[in-house]
């Protein structure tokens, strides 16, 4: 009985860890850049699934640029959510999809 419980617990933990990774690494579109220099204004707007988030990480500018005419498809790895601005996220990695 203990062995069965241990196996079930291990599978459950493994699946939840895998699901968390999938949530942080997503296909997305960078839809715009706001150059206004205010606390929760400046940065890139990114569509991730049904959600729209923002980020001010410089790596987005290096990979995507600042002038965005059409949405730019990317693979994005999200980090921590910013406590100061509710829709802002740290971007760990971003890669343009051609």
Secondary structure, DSSP 4 states (H G I P E B T S, - for coil): -HHHHHHHHHHHHHHHHHHHHHHHEEEEEEEEEE---STTTSEEEEEETTEEEEE--HHHHHHT-S--SS-EEEEEEEEEEPSSSTTBEEEEEEEE--
